[in-house]
């Protein structure tokens, strides 16, 4: 860790400079962009290892950028840290639901941002261990394409639902508490309550149909995936 390319998209030159200097001090390579159009053009020649994305951009809404990247097979696995002046919980939840991996609220400490970058990259490295999981011909999970097929039918999942399913399936047989699942999804600096996991699991089961039988509820503890 340390030689990865970090793309920073923020329309404030002072923020770009501050973030860029601190990332380079930590050994990262940095590409800075003040608008989405130039950022999109850069993707044609190089794909970053992580994106720091401001939500309040002049040309395209940051949520739309996040949604576009997570729905694109080529960039869906690239982690995103949201940089936002908004403090409302609903804004943060929306970003995370669209697939962002973390958030930092302005004004922020450069040291905190670097710590978040390193933590997200560590989690991303752990996720790359199991790229494709097939269960009894009934369920297929492709981590590279962010695709799931249940009983031969492609299933449309949110980024959080996909990450939850992939995490449990990658560790089949192991029981995880709601707290442990949240830690995997968003790290220690999460703000959502652990019962949020129940909502995602319920939605997952509804979408998976017969394949939902693989997700087991362990009363008083949490959940596990059992083929």
C-alpha positions as CSV (number, residue, x, y, z in Angstrom):
1,X,0.0,0.0,0.0
2,X,1.2,3.5,-0.8
3,X,1.9,3.4,-4.6
4,X,-1.8,3.3,-5.6
5,X,-3.3,6.0,-7.8
6,X,-5.9,8.1,-6.1
7,X,-8.3,10.3,-8.2
8,X,-9.6,13.4,-6.4
9,X,-12.7,15.1,-7.9
10,X,-13.5,18.5,-6.2
11,X,-14.3,21.9,-7.7
12,X,-12.4,23.7,-5.0
13,X,-8.7,24.2,-6.0
14,X,-7.6,24.7,-2.4
15,X,-9.2,21.3,-1.4
16,X,-7.5,19.6,-4.3
17,X,-4.2,21.0,-3.4
18,X,-4.5,20.1,0.3
19,X,-5.7,16.6,-0.4
20,X,-3.1,16.1,-3.1
21,X,-0.2,17.2,-1.0
22,X,-1.1,15.0,1.9
23,X,-1.7,11.9,-0.3
24,X,1.7,12.4,-1.9
25,X,3.3,12.7,1.5
26,X,1.9,9.3,2.3
27,X,3.4,7.8,-0.9
28,X,0.3,7.8,-3.1
29,X,0.1,8.9,-6.7
30,X,-2.6,11.6,-7.2
31,X,-4.7,12.8,-10.1
32,X,-6.9,15.9,-9.4
33,X,-10.0,17.1,-11.3
34,X,-12.2,20.2,-10.8
35,X,-15.0,18.8,-12.9
36,X,-16.6,15.5,-13.8
37,X,-16.0,15.8,-17.6
38,X,-12.2,15.8,-17.3
39,X,-12.4,13.0,-14.7
40,X,-14.4,10.9,-17.1
41,X,-11.9,11.6,-19.9
42,X,-9.1,10.4,-17.7
43,X,-10.8,7.0,-17.1
44,X,-10.3,6.2,-20.8
45,X,-6.6,6.0,-20.3
46,X,-6.1,5.0,-16.6
47,X,-8.3,3.6,-13.9
48,X,-7.6,4.8,-10.3
49,X,-7.3,2.5,-7.3
50,X,-9.5,4.7,-5.2
51,X,-11.7,7.8,-5.9
52,X,-12.2,10.7,-3.5
53,X,-15.4,12.3,-4.8
54,X,-17.0,15.6,-3.8
55,X,-20.8,15.4,-3.9
56,X,-21.3,19.1,-4.6
57,X,-19.9,19.5,-8.1
58,X,-20.8,22.2,-10.7
59,X,-21.4,20.0,-13.7
60,X,-22.7,16.7,-12.5
61,X,-24.2,15.7,-9.1
62,X,-21.7,13.5,-7.1
63,X,-24.4,10.9,-6.5
64,X,-24.9,10.5,-10.2
65,X,-21.2,10.0,-10.7
66,X,-21.1,7.4,-7.9
67,X,-24.1,5.6,-9.5
68,X,-22.5,5.7,-12.9
69,X,-19.2,4.2,-11.7
70,X,-20.9,1.4,-9.6
71,X,-23.1,0.4,-12.5
72,X,-20.2,0.2,-14.9
73,X,-18.4,-3.2,-15.0
74,X,-15.0,-1.6,-15.6
75,X,-15.1,0.6,-12.5
76,X,-17.6,-1.0,-10.2
77,X,-14.9,-2.4,-8.0
78,X,-13.1,0.9,-7.5
79,X,-13.7,2.1,-4.0
80,X,-15.2,5.6,-3.5
81,X,-14.8,7.9,-0.5
82,X,-17.4,10.7,-0.5
83,X,-16.3,14.2,0.4
84,X,-19.2,16.3,1.4
85,X,-20.2,19.5,3.3
86,X,-23.6,17.9,3.9
87,X,-24.1,16.5,7.4
88,X,-27.6,15.1,7.1
89,X,-27.6,11.4,7.7
90,X,-30.0,10.7,4.7
91,X,-27.3,12.2,2.4
92,X,-24.7,9.8,3.7
93,X,-27.0,6.8,3.7
94,X,-27.9,7.6,0.0
95,X,-24.2,7.7,-1.0
96,X,-23.4,4.4,0.8
97,X,-26.5,2.8,-0.7
98,X,-25.3,3.8,-4.2
99,X,-22.0,1.9,-3.5
100,X,-19.7,4.5,-1.8
101,X,-17.3,2.8,0.6
102,X,-16.9,5.7,3.1
103,X,-17.5,9.4,3.7
104,X,-15.6,12.4,5.1
105,X,-17.5,15.6,6.1
106,X,-16.0,19.0,5.4
107,X,-14.1,20.6,7.1
108,X,-11.9,17.6,7.6
109,X,-8.6,16.6,9.0
110,X,-6.1,15.6,6.2
111,X,-4.8,13.0,8.7
112,X,-8.2,11.5,9.1
113,X,-8.8,11.4,5.3
114,X,-5.5,9.6,4.7
115,X,-6.5,7.1,7.5
116,X,-9.8,6.5,5.7
117,X,-8.1,6.0,2.4
118,X,-5.7,3.4,3.8
119,X,-8.6,1.6,5.7
120,X,-10.7,1.4,2.5
121,X,-7.8,0.1,0.5
122,X,-7.1,-2.6,3.1
123,X,-10.8,-3.7,3.0
124,X,-10.7,-3.7,-0.8
125,X,-7.7,-5.9,-0.8
126,X,-9.5,-8.4,1.4
127,X,-12.5,-8.4,-0.9
128,X,-10.4,-9.5,-3.9
129,X,-9.8,-13.0,-2.4
130,X,-12.9,-14.6,-3.8
131,X,-14.0,-13.2,-7.1
132,X,-16.6,-15.7,-8.2
133,X,-18.8,-18.0,-6.1
134,X,-21.2,-20.7,-7.4
135,X,-23.5,-22.6,-5.1
136,X,-25.2,-25.8,-6.3
137,X,-26.1,-24.3,-9.7
138,X,-28.7,-22.2,-7.9
139,X,-26.7,-19.1,-7.1
140,X,-23.8,-17.3,-8.8
141,X,-22.0,-14.3,-7.4
142,X,-19.4,-12.5,-9.6
143,X,-17.4,-9.9,-7.6
144,X,-15.6,-8.5,-10.6
145,X,-18.8,-7.7,-12.5
146,X,-21.0,-7.0,-9.4
147,X,-23.5,-9.5,-10.8
148,X,-25.7,-12.1,-9.1
149,X,-27.8,-14.9,-10.8
150,X,-30.3,-16.8,-8.8
151,X,-31.9,-19.9,-10.3
152,X,-30.5,-18.9,-13.6
153,X,-32.0,-15.4,-13.5
154,X,-30.0,-12.2,-13.2
155,X,-30.8,-10.3,-10.0
156,X,-30.6,-6.5,-9.6
157,X,-29.1,-5.8,-6.2
158,X,-28.0,-2.5,-4.6
159,X,-24.3,-2.2,-3.8
160,X,-24.9,-2.7,-0.1
161,X,-27.0,-5.8,-0.7
162,X,-24.3,-7.2,-3.1
163,X,-21.5,-6.6,-0.6
164,X,-23.5,-8.2,2.2
165,X,-24.3,-11.3,0.1
166,X,-20.7,-11.6,-1.1
167,X,-19.3,-11.3,2.4
168,X,-21.5,-14.0,3.8
169,X,-21.0,-16.3,0.8
170,X,-17.2,-15.9,0.9
171,X,-17.2,-17.1,4.5
172,X,-19.8,-19.8,4.2
173,X,-20.6,-21.6,7.5
174,X,-19.3,-18.8,9.7
175,X,-21.8,-16.9,11.8
176,X,-21.5,-13.1,11.8
177,X,-23.1,-10.6,14.1
178,X,-24.9,-7.5,12.7
179,X,-22.0,-5.4,14.1
180,X,-19.4,-7.5,12.2
181,X,-21.3,-7.2,9.0
182,X,-21.5,-3.4,9.3
183,X,-17.7,-3.3,10.2
184,X,-17.0,-5.1,6.9
185,X,-19.2,-2.9,4.9
186,X,-18.2,0.5,6.3
187,X,-15.5,0.1,8.8
188,X,-15.4,1.1,12.4
189,X,-16.6,4.7,11.7
190,X,-20.1,3.7,10.7
191,X,-23.1,5.7,11.8
192,X,-26.0,3.4,10.9
193,X,-27.6,1.2,13.5
194,X,-27.0,-2.6,13.4
195,X,-30.6,-3.3,12.7
196,X,-30.0,-1.8,9.3
197,X,-28.5,-5.2,8.4
198,X,-31.9,-6.8,9.0
199,X,-33.4,-4.5,6.4
200,X,-30.8,-5.4,3.8
201,X,-31.1,-9.1,4.5
202,X,-34.9,-8.9,4.1
203,X,-34.5,-7.2,0.8
204,X,-31.9,-9.7,-0.3
205,X,-34.2,-12.6,0.5
206,X,-37.1,-11.1,-1.4
207,X,-34.9,-10.6,-4.5
208,X,-33.2,-14.0,-4.4
209,X,-36.4,-16.1,-4.3
210,X,-35.7,-19.8,-3.7
211,X,-31.9,-19.1,-3.4
212,X,-32.7,-17.1,-0.2
213,X,-32.6,-20.4,1.6
214,X,-28.8,-20.1,1.7
215,X,-28.9,-17.1,4.1
216,X,-29.6,-18.4,7.6
217,X,-30.7,-16.3,10.6
218,X,-29.0,-17.4,13.8
219,X,-31.3,-16.3,16.6
220,X,-29.7,-14.0,19.1
221,X,-26.4,-13.8,17.1
222,X,-26.7,-12.8,13.5
223,X,-26.5,-14.4,10.1
224,X,-24.6,-17.0,8.1
225,X,-24.4,-18.4,4.6
226,X,-25.0,-22.2,4.3
227,X,-25.0,-24.0,1.0
